Every structure is written in C-alpha cells, then in structure tokens.
Amino acid sequence: MDFDLTPEQQQLRHAVREFVKKECPPEVIHRALAEGHHSKALWRRMAELGWLGAAIDERYGGSGGDIMDMALLVEGLAPGDPAIGPFFNTVCFGGKSVGYFGSEAQKEFFLPRITSGECVFGLSITEPGGGTDVLGAMQTRAERDGDGWVLNGAKMFTSAAQQADYLVVVARTTRREAVKKAAEGITLFIVPGKAPGVSMRKIDMLVPIEDTNAVFYDQVRLPADAVLGEEGRGFYHLLATLNNERILGGAAALGLGTAAYEAALLYSRQRTAFGKIIGQMQAIQHYLADMATELDAARLMVYRAAWLQSQGRECGVPATMAKMYAADVAVRACDRAIQIHGGMGLSNECEVARYWRLARLWQIGPITNEQCRNIIGQLHCELPRSY
C-alpha cells in the first residue's frame, strides 16, 4: 500500500502552491473581486504552464495526465479564486466531457483551444425549481429541425456563463412518456455562449465567485454536430463525468480548508494575549489539532477516489463520500479559523472569511451533502432508496 504521490505529482503540487502564493496575493484577489472578473494574465500563465490541458491527451496539445493531476491542481488553485478564472468548469466539463464523448472533429477543434486558454466552458444543467432533481424537473427541450436542432428552456446556477465560449447544455430530446426511464432521451449539446437566442441574468451570490447565472434558451438553432456524444444517452454520459466533478469538488474544498488552517496556525503563532501567543492556549491548540486531523483524513479520501478513477475502477461511492466529507471538513476548518482570528476573522480584510464563503459552496454544489448521504445510504449501506 503506497500513499506517496509520484515525484511528478509532488513537483506539480509544489508548483501550484508557489504559483498561488506568488501570483495570487490578497491584493490581486481583491482587485479581481472589485472588477468582477478574473485576471486574464493569470489565465494565460496557467495555459503556458500546461495546466489547462493537464488531463487532455497529448495528441491535442495536452499533458496526458489523469484525474489525480486535476485534483492536485484544483486543490492548490482553490484559495486563488476568484483571480484564477473558471478552471474547474473548463477542465472538467470542457476537457473531460469532450475528451470522453466528443467526435474526432470536436476533439480536434475544442481540446487544443482549451489547452491554449482560448476556450472557456460552462455546464448548464440545473433547472429552475429543480435543484438536485435534474431529471424530474427537466423542461429544457431540443427538437429536430431539418438536419439541426432548436433548443428552448432555462437553466439556473450556470457558472462562468457570461464569459463561456461554449456551454454544455443538458436537454430532453425524447418526451418523458415515450421512454421507460427518466434518464433516457436526454442529450448533451455544445452551445456557443453568444448564440442568437441565448440570454443571461447574473445571480448575486454570497460566494465570492466571478460569474453565476440564470441562462435562457429561446429558439436557439444548432447544427447536427452540436450534439456531444450519443443522442438520447446524454444523462449517462454526464454520469460518467460526475465522479470527476465530485472528486474535484472535494479537492477544491480541501484546498480551501487547508488554506484556512494554515492562516489560523500562522496567526496563532503571532497573536499575543495575556502575555503569551494564543497558540499556547489549550483551546486554540485543540481547534488546530482537530483541523489538521480532519483535513488529513479528507485528503486521503479525495486522493483515494482520484486514484480509483485513474485506475478505471468503480469509484462512485468513494467519490461521493470524498466530496461530502471534504466539504464538511472545509467548512468546519474555515469556521474555526474565523474563531481563532476573533473579530478580524469577520473582516473582509482577512482571507479566512473569503475561504469560508467559498467552502460553503461545496456543501451545496455540485450535489448537496444531503443527497450525497442518500446515495451512500442506498449504494453503500444497501438501504431502500429514499428519494
């Protein structure tokens, strides 16, 4: 049993941490928040470093890495949000989805552009009023029109939509009553973000992320080659990438929790009260010990799920467990970091408050932790389905 990263992975992990430390200091992040968009210079730099193509096949200009490499990148870059840009969406829903299911023409067109930083992707899946119940709430439809399609519907919480060159849109192409299972008759489409008939409304979020939107599709005309993967099998295609999404969500939460822990540890060594550093106080030490222990356990879960995925082994339950646990641990770590910082912890001048807001996202998205527990109860505990 070997828990060590490869030398290449250790080097990547170190490089990402140094990149965030050097290129994403608080003033850069606060400038991005004030301006409402990420640093284009940082995005270009990540492309130059090969990180946007980390898990893209070398035939298309990528590095040929796997989900473990992606997890290390997402974990390390997470504290740099919102300055770094829509990395998660682009590498997961662009790079991996097209890499898995795209035609050769789609791969040749999109993957080199993702790698070079020219192409940003977003995922448009959540239905208004639907939340986690994607299939039950699915009202977005695409109907054949000659050789192409016409798309109509609306989606909520589409990240990076304002800046996305392309959106992966989930739509029903066969009426529900005409299929045996709700998951059948769903198709994925690659839709240009500025296509005629596409409109957006930005949603004001507690989480300090760049770009979350309601997106509306009104008679959007698409060519036949806009279909990603097999017609009618889109939801099954989506499921194949959801493990990646959950692993990377867990990695992002882990990165934020770790950043909060490190900030609190540093503060506890510098801040004095009652004639001694606060890190000498037992209550503070217990907070930090719990944070370190839980983060270490979460890291093992995230890395194990990533390793299973990279080996082509079943990882649905481990990925779900890892995302759920890492999100809960990250929120607790950030909350304790705020407490250790005292009044400054509630200030926007203090980074731990931002870490908390970002970490809180992962208890809700991309799947709620309550739904994670439902899935674990059903598939791991072998209990009756509860939803």
N, C-alpha and C positions, 0 to 999 in steps of 0.2 A: 504494500500500500504506500503510494508515493504522493505526498501532499505538496511537493515543491512545484513552482512554476518552472518552465523551461528557461534557460538563460536568455532566450529571445524575449520571452514574456516578461521576465524580470526587468530587462532593459526597457521594454515598452512601458511598463508600469512606472518606472522611474522617470522616463522621458515625459510622460503625460503629467505627472505631479510637478515636475520642474517647469513645464510649459504653463500650467495654471498659476503657479507661484510667480513666475516672471511676467507672463503676458496678461494675466487677469487679476491685477491688484484691485483693491476696493474702488479706486478712482475710475478705473476702466469700466468696472461693472456698474457703478453709479451713473456714469456717463451714458452707458447703454440704456439703463432704466429711464433716465431723463429724456433721452432722444427717442425712445420707443422702438429701437431696433438694435440688432447685434452688430458687432464690429466686422465689417467686410474684410478688413485686413487680417483678422484672426481666422476667418473662414478660408481665405486664400492660403494662409500659412498652414492650416490643417491639411489642405489639399496638397500642398508642396511636400508635407511630411508623409503623405500617403495614407493618412488616417481615414479620409472619406472613402477610400477604396480598400480598407483593411480586410474585409471579408468578400471582396469581389475577385472573381477568377482572374489570373494573370493574363489570360487571353484578351481581356477587355481593359487592361491597364491597371488592374488592382494588385493587391499584395498576396491574394490567395489564402488569407487567414481564415479563422473559423469564429464561432460564437464566443469562444474564450477570449480571443483577441478583442472582439467587440465589447465584451463585458468589462475588460480592463480599461478600455478607452472610455466607456460611458461612466464607469466608477470614478475615474480620475478627472474627467471633464465636468462632472455634475456640479461641483462647487463654483465653476466658472459661469454658470447660467446667470443672467441672460446674455452675456457678452459673446458667447461662442457660437450661437445660432442653432438652427434646427437639425442638429447632428443626429439625434435619436430617430426622428421621423425619416430622415433621408436614407440612413444606412439600413434601417430595419424594413420600412415599407417600400422604399425605392430599391436599394441594392439587393436585399434578400428576396423580396417578392418577385422582382423582375428576374433575378438570378435563378430562382426556383422554377418559375412558371412561364416566364416570357418566351416568346418565339425567338428564333435566332436573330431576326431583324430587330426585334425590340431590344434584345441584349446588346447588339452591336450599336444601336442608337443611344440607349439610355445609360448603360453601365460606364462607358468611358467618360460621359458627361458628368455623372455623379462623382466619379473618381477625381476629375479635374476641378470640381467645385462649381461647374457651370449650371448644375441642375439640382433644384430643391424639390423634395417630395413631401406630401402630406397624406394622411389617411382620413377619408370621410366615411364614417361608418355609423356613428350614434344617431338614432332617430329622435326627433322631438317627442318627449313623453315616453321614450323607450328605455333609456339608460342601458343597463346590462342586458335587458331583454331585447336584443337586436332582432331576432327572428320574429318574435311575437309582435313587435312594433313596426316591422318593415313596411313602409308605404312608398318609398322611393322605387320607381319603376323605369325600366328601359324597354322600349318596344321597337320591333324591327321597322325600318323604313327603307325600302329598296335594299341596297347592299349594306346599309348602315343601320344606325340606331337613333332613337330620340329618347333623351333622358329627362325625367321630371321627378321632383321631390325636394326634400330638405334634410339637412343634417345639422347636428349640434356638436359643439366642442371639437371642431376640426382644427387641430394645432397647425400652425405655420401656413394657413390657407392664404393669407394676404401676400406672402412672399413666395408661395409654392409655384414652381413652373408647371408641376403636374400634381394632380390629386388621384389617388386610388379610391374610386367610388364603388361602394357596395350597393347593388340594386337587384330587385327581383325582376327576372325576365320570363318566368312562367308563373301563372296565377297560383296562389296557395291551394285552391281547391283542385287544381289539376295535378298535384304531386302528392306522394304518400307521406313524405316527411317535410317538416318546415325548412330544413336545411337544403332541400333540393330546389332547383330552379332559381338559384342566386348566382349572379355573375359579377365579376370584377371588371371595372373599366378604368383605363388610364385617360384622365380628362385634363386638358390644358387648363391651368388656373384662370386664364383670361379668355376662355372660350365664350362666344356670344351666348347669352342666356345664363351665365354663371354670375351670381351676385353674392355679396357677403356682408355680414354685420358683426363687427368686433364685439366680443363679450368682455366686460370689465371684470377681471378676476382678482381674487385675493392673492393668488400665487403670482410671484413676480416673473412671469414668463412673457415672451415677446408678443404672442400672436395666437389668440384663441377665438374661434368664430362660429357663428351660425352661417351655413352656406346653403344657397337656394339654387336649384336647377330648373330652369324654365325653358322647355323645348330646346334643350341642348342637343345639337346634331353631332353625331360621332361616326367616324368611318368604321368599317368592319374590323380593321386592325387595332381599334381601341380596346378590344377585349383582351384581358390579361388571363392567360390560362384557358381552361375549357369552359365553354358556355354551359351554364347551369350547375357547375361544380365550384363556383366561387367561394362559397362558405367553407367547403372542405379545403380549398386552397388556403383560405385565411387561417383555418385551424392549424395548418402546418407551420405558419409563421407566428402563431400566438405564443408558442413556447419561447421563441426568441424574444418576443415582446415582454413576456413575464420575467425572463431571466435578466433582460436589460433594465426593466423597471426595478427589479431587486438590486441590480448593480448601481443604478442611479441613486436609490435610497441609501444604499450602503456608503456611497461616496459622500453624501450629504451628512449622514450620521457621523462618519469618521472626521470630516472637517469640523463639525461642531465639537466633537470630543477633543480634538487637537487644540482648538481655540480655547476650550474651557481648561484644559490641562495647562496650557501656557499662562492663562490668566491666573490660575490658582498658584502658580509659582512666582508671580509678580505682585499680585494684590496683597496688601497687608491690612490686618485688622487686629486690634487688641494686642499689638506688639509682635505679631508673627504673620508669616504668609498664610493665606487661607487654606492652602493645600496641606498645611499641618493639622488642620481641624478634621476630626474623625468623620463628621457628617459629609464634608466635601470629598474626602478620600473614598467613602463608601459610594457616593454618586459616581465618581470617576471609575472605581473598580467595577461597578455594575455596567457602566457604559462600555468599558473595554471588553468585558466578558461577553456581553450580548452582541457587540459588533463582531467579535471574533467568531462566534457561533453563526451569525448571519453570513459572514464572509465564506465560511466553509459550506454553507447550504447553497449560496449563489454559485460558487465555483464548482461544486459537485454537479449541480444541474447543468451548468455550461459544459462541463466535461462529458456528461452523459449525452447531451445533444451533439457534441462534436464527434462522439464515437458512434453516432447513429442509433443509440439505444433509447428505449422508451423513457421519456422524462417529463410527461405531462404533470404528474402529481409532484415530483420534486421541484419542477419549475414553479408550480402554483404555491407550494409551501415556501419556497425561497422568496418569492415576491412578497407574499403575505407577511412572513416573519421579518424580512429586512425592512419593510415599510413601517411596521410597528416599532421595531428596534430604533430605526432612524428618528421617528417622531419622539420617542422617549429620550433618546440621546440629545436631540435638539432642545427639548423641553428642560432637561436637566442642565444643559449648557446655559440656557437663559437664566435659570435659577442661580447658578454659580456666579454669573455676571451681575446678578442683582438688578438694580434699576437700569443700568446700561444695557442689560440684555433685552430690554423692551424698546431700545432706541434703534432707529434705522441707521444710526452711525455704527452699530455693532452688527457684524456679519451673521451672528448666530440667529438673529431674528429672521433674516432672509433664508437661512438654511431651514429653519422650522417651516416657513411658508412653502418652500419648495418640497420639503419632505412630506408635508401633509397631503400633497397631491397624490402620492403613491399609495396612500391608504384607500383612495377612491378610484384612480385610474391606473392602468387601462382596464382593470376589473376591480370591483370593490373587494375589500378584505372579507366582508360577509359572504360574498359569492365564492371567494376562494375557499372559505370554510365549508360551504355547501358542497363544492366539488370534491374536497378532500374527504368529507364525510361519506359521500357517495362512492367514490372510486377507491379510496384507500381503506376506509373503515367498513366498506361494503354494507352501508346502511341504505334504506329506501331513499330515493331521490326526493328532495324537499322543495323543489321549485318547478 
